Amino acid sequence: MRKFGGAVMYEKVLEFITKRRSIRQFTGEPIERERLDALLKAAMAAPSANNKRPWLFVVVTEKEKIVALCKAHPYAGFGIDAGAVIIPFGEKEGYKWFDQDMAAATENLLLAVANLGLGATWCGMDEAKQGSIRSLVGLPNDQYAFALIPIGVPSEEKALRTQYDKERIHWEHY
């Protein structure tokens, strides 16, 4: 069996992942296009069933539209000072792995956000929230907005965190 990098490597991997925290306070600074492109590259590196890659993304950087989007979502009001909002979306109808593929892409994006020195929170979407979000960004009715993600330069700091709980683990069988 090949040995994998030792304790230092494990710590680096866990640090990369545990940097991802829900950040809800932003400075209002804009986000450079290069960083936004890097986030989207990370999102699109996600696994996808049968390589379907159902994801498309709307990236909003216009301040007035950021405010309108964040106010239109009942749990995203904190995002009015974000430097961008990203909305992963796609054609959900008829594709049974849509939610899994979109969740993988969204989590990749959030991991990249944290490791590029930015902050974000994943605000979930359901049918009730679709109409107002769709109209603000021009999504047709056959496209499903999977999440609304305000992203910005954080004005709050949170410690790294894992929620590891050995009581939730069953080795070999339940």
C-alpha positions as CSV (number, residue, x, y, z in Angstrom):
1,M,0.0,0.0,0.0
2,R,1.3,3.5,-0.9
3,K,1.6,5.9,2.0
4,F,-0.1,9.3,1.6
5,G,2.0,12.3,2.7
6,G,1.7,11.9,6.4
7,A,0.2,14.1,9.1
8,V,1.2,17.4,7.5
9,M,-0.6,16.5,4.3
10,Y,-3.7,15.5,6.2
11,E,-3.7,18.8,8.1
12,K,-3.3,20.8,4.8
13,V,-6.3,19.0,3.3
14,L,-8.4,19.5,6.3
15,E,-7.4,23.2,6.5
16,F,-8.4,23.7,2.9
17,I,-11.8,22.2,3.6
18,T,-12.4,23.7,7.1
19,K,-11.8,27.2,5.9
20,R,-15.2,27.1,4.3
21,R,-17.5,28.9,6.6
22,S,-20.8,30.7,6.1
23,I,-19.8,34.4,5.9
24,R,-22.6,36.9,6.1
25,Q,-20.7,40.2,6.5
26,F,-18.9,41.9,3.6
27,T,-16.9,45.1,3.1
28,G,-18.7,46.0,-0.1
29,E,-15.5,45.9,-2.2
30,P,-15.8,44.6,-5.7
31,I,-14.3,41.2,-6.7
32,E,-11.8,41.0,-9.5
33,R,-12.9,39.1,-12.6
34,E,-9.9,36.8,-12.3
35,R,-11.0,35.6,-8.9
36,L,-14.6,35.1,-10.2
37,D,-13.2,33.1,-13.1
38,A,-11.2,30.9,-10.7
39,L,-14.4,30.3,-8.7
40,L,-16.3,29.2,-11.8
41,K,-13.4,26.9,-12.9
42,A,-13.5,25.3,-9.5
43,A,-17.3,24.8,-9.7
44,M,-17.0,23.2,-13.1
45,A,-14.4,20.8,-11.9
46,A,-17.1,19.0,-9.9
47,P,-18.1,15.5,-10.6
48,S,-21.3,15.0,-12.7
49,A,-23.3,11.8,-13.4
50,N,-22.5,10.6,-16.9
51,N,-20.5,13.9,-17.4
52,K,-23.9,15.6,-18.0
53,R,-22.6,18.9,-16.4
54,P,-26.0,20.5,-16.1
55,W,-24.6,23.7,-14.6
56,L,-24.8,27.2,-16.0
57,F,-24.0,30.3,-13.9
58,V,-25.2,33.8,-13.8
59,V,-22.6,36.1,-12.3
60,V,-23.9,39.5,-11.0
61,T,-21.5,42.3,-10.1
62,E,-23.7,45.3,-10.6
63,K,-24.4,46.7,-7.1
64,E,-28.0,47.6,-7.7
65,K,-28.8,44.1,-9.0
66,I,-26.9,42.5,-6.1
67,V,-29.0,44.4,-3.7
68,A,-32.2,43.5,-5.5
69,L,-31.3,39.8,-5.7
70,C,-30.4,39.6,-2.0
71,K,-33.6,41.4,-1.0
72,A,-35.7,39.1,-3.2
73,H,-34.5,36.0,-1.4
74,P,-35.9,35.7,2.2
75,Y,-32.6,34.5,3.7
76,A,-30.0,36.5,1.6
77,G,-30.6,40.1,2.9
78,F,-27.2,39.9,4.6
79,G,-25.6,39.9,1.1
80,I,-26.4,43.5,0.1
81,D,-22.8,44.4,0.7
82,A,-21.4,41.5,-1.4
83,G,-19.1,42.1,-4.3
84,A,-20.9,39.5,-6.5
85,V,-23.7,37.1,-6.5
86,I,-23.4,33.8,-8.4
87,I,-26.5,31.8,-9.3
88,P,-25.9,28.2,-10.4
89,F,-28.8,27.1,-12.6
90,G,-29.8,24.6,-15.2
91,E,-32.5,22.5,-16.7
92,K,-33.7,20.3,-13.9
93,E,-36.7,18.7,-15.6
94,G,-36.0,15.2,-16.7
95,Y,-32.5,14.9,-15.1
96,K,-32.7,12.9,-11.9
97,W,-29.1,13.7,-10.8
98,F,-29.6,17.5,-11.1
99,D,-29.5,18.2,-7.4
100,Q,-26.4,16.1,-6.7
101,D,-24.5,17.5,-9.6
102,M,-25.4,21.1,-8.7
103,A,-24.6,20.5,-5.1
104,A,-21.1,19.2,-6.0
105,A,-20.4,22.3,-8.2
106,T,-21.7,24.6,-5.5
107,E,-19.6,23.1,-2.8
108,N,-16.5,23.3,-5.1
109,L,-17.3,26.9,-5.6
110,L,-17.6,27.6,-1.9
111,L,-14.3,25.8,-1.1
112,A,-12.6,28.0,-3.7
113,V,-14.2,31.1,-2.2
114,A,-12.8,30.4,1.2
115,N,-9.3,29.5,-0.1
116,L,-9.1,32.7,-2.3
117,G,-9.7,34.9,0.8
118,L,-13.4,35.6,0.1
119,G,-16.5,34.7,2.0
120,A,-19.9,33.4,0.9
121,T,-23.1,31.7,2.0
122,W,-25.1,29.2,0.0
123,C,-28.7,30.3,0.1
124,G,-30.9,27.5,-1.1
125,M,-33.7,27.8,-3.6
126,D,-37.1,26.1,-4.0
127,E,-40.0,26.6,-6.3
128,A,-41.4,29.5,-4.2
129,K,-38.3,31.6,-4.7
130,Q,-37.8,30.9,-8.4
131,G,-40.0,33.6,-9.8
132,S,-38.5,36.8,-8.4
133,I,-34.9,35.5,-8.9
134,R,-35.6,34.4,-12.5
135,S,-37.1,37.8,-13.4
136,L,-34.2,39.7,-12.0
137,V,-31.6,37.9,-14.1
138,G,-33.7,36.9,-17.1
139,L,-33.8,33.1,-16.6
140,P,-36.5,31.4,-18.7
141,N,-39.1,29.3,-16.8
142,D,-37.4,26.0,-17.9
143,Q,-34.2,26.9,-16.0
144,Y,-34.1,26.2,-12.3
145,A,-32.0,28.5,-10.1
146,F,-30.3,26.1,-7.7
147,A,-28.8,28.6,-5.2
148,L,-28.2,32.2,-4.7
149,I,-24.6,32.8,-3.4
150,P,-23.6,36.3,-2.2
151,I,-19.8,36.4,-2.3
152,G,-17.6,39.2,-1.0
153,V,-14.5,40.3,0.8
154,P,-15.3,39.3,4.4
155,S,-15.7,41.8,7.2
156,E,-16.0,39.1,9.7
157,E,-13.6,36.3,10.6
158,K,-14.4,32.8,11.6
159,A,-12.1,30.1,12.9
160,L,-11.6,26.9,11.0
161,R,-14.1,24.3,11.9
162,T,-14.9,20.7,11.5
163,Q,-18.1,19.2,12.8
164,Y,-16.5,15.8,13.1
165,D,-18.6,13.6,15.4
166,K,-17.4,10.0,15.9
167,E,-20.8,9.1,17.2
168,R,-22.2,9.5,13.7
169,I,-19.8,7.0,12.2
170,H,-20.4,3.3,11.8
171,W,-17.6,1.1,10.6
172,E,-18.4,-1.9,8.5
173,H,-22.2,-1.9,9.4
174,Y,-24.8,-0.1,11.4
